[in-house]
Amino acid sequence: MDFDKIGEMALGSRLRALSNKVTEDAERIYSLYDVELKPKWFPVFYFLSNQVKGAAITLIAKEIGHSHPSVIKIVREMSKQELVL
């Protein structure tokens, strides 16, 4: 696709491709350091690591700017890997 010809119409596609590239790079960096964490888990992990105690899903979602269902899915995935209780 010739992005120069279609200009602004391609912005969404270009941003999606950039996001995918950054995510792939983050996965490689985690792998280099033997960190078993998916990039999409990081906001939840970071938020919880800075809490004195656990937090409700609604609070996590609000603080990291994700939807409630998205945080539920991430927490379930992290729970299966025994990263959260």
C-alpha positions as CSV (number, residue, x, y, z in Angstrom):
1,M,0.0,0.0,0.0
2,D,1.4,3.4,-0.9
3,F,0.8,5.4,2.2
4,D,2.1,8.6,0.7
5,K,-0.7,8.7,-1.9
6,I,-3.6,8.0,0.5
7,G,-2.3,10.3,3.3
8,E,-4.5,10.8,6.3
9,M,-6.8,7.9,5.4
10,A,-3.9,5.5,6.2
11,L,-3.2,7.0,9.6
12,G,-5.1,4.3,11.5
13,S,-3.4,1.5,9.6
14,R,0.0,3.0,10.2
15,L,-0.6,3.5,13.9
16,R,-1.8,-0.1,14.2
17,A,1.3,-1.3,12.4
18,L,3.5,0.8,14.7
19,S,1.7,-0.6,17.8
20,N,2.2,-4.1,16.6
21,K,5.9,-3.5,16.0
22,V,6.4,-1.9,19.5
23,T,4.6,-4.9,21.1
24,E,6.8,-7.4,19.2
25,D,9.9,-5.5,20.3
26,A,8.7,-5.5,23.9
27,E,8.1,-9.3,23.7
28,R,11.7,-9.7,22.5
29,I,13.1,-7.5,25.3
30,Y,11.1,-9.4,27.9
31,S,12.4,-12.7,26.4
32,L,16.0,-11.5,26.5
33,Y,15.7,-10.9,30.2
34,D,13.7,-14.0,30.9
35,V,10.7,-12.0,32.0
36,E,7.5,-14.1,31.6
37,L,5.2,-11.1,31.1
38,K,3.2,-10.2,28.1
39,P,3.3,-6.5,27.1
40,K,-0.4,-6.2,27.4
41,W,-0.2,-7.2,31.0
42,F,2.3,-4.5,32.0
43,P,-0.2,-1.7,32.9
44,V,-2.0,-4.0,35.3
45,F,1.2,-5.5,36.7
46,Y,2.7,-2.0,37.2
47,F,-0.4,-0.6,38.9
48,L,-0.7,-3.6,41.2
49,S,3.0,-3.6,42.0
50,N,2.6,0.0,43.4
51,Q,-0.4,-0.8,45.6
52,V,-0.2,-1.6,49.3
53,K,-2.9,-4.2,48.8
54,G,-4.9,-5.6,46.0
55,A,-7.3,-3.4,44.0
56,A,-10.7,-3.9,42.5
57,I,-11.0,-4.5,38.8
58,T,-13.0,-1.2,38.4
59,L,-10.2,0.8,40.1
60,I,-7.5,-0.8,37.9
61,A,-9.5,-0.2,34.8
62,K,-10.0,3.5,35.7
63,E,-6.4,4.1,36.7
64,I,-4.8,2.5,33.6
65,G,-7.5,3.7,31.1
66,H,-8.6,0.2,30.0
67,S,-12.2,-1.1,29.8
68,H,-13.5,-3.3,32.7
69,P,-13.8,-6.4,30.4
70,S,-10.2,-5.9,29.2
71,V,-8.8,-5.8,32.7
72,I,-10.8,-8.9,33.7
73,K,-9.3,-10.8,30.8
74,I,-5.8,-9.6,31.6
75,V,-6.1,-10.5,35.3
76,R,-7.5,-13.9,34.4
77,E,-4.5,-14.5,32.1
78,M,-2.1,-13.3,34.8
79,S,-3.8,-15.5,37.4
80,K,-3.3,-18.6,35.2
81,Q,0.4,-17.7,35.2
82,E,0.3,-17.2,39.0
83,L,1.3,-13.5,38.8
84,V,-1.8,-12.3,40.6
85,L,-4.1,-13.8,43.2
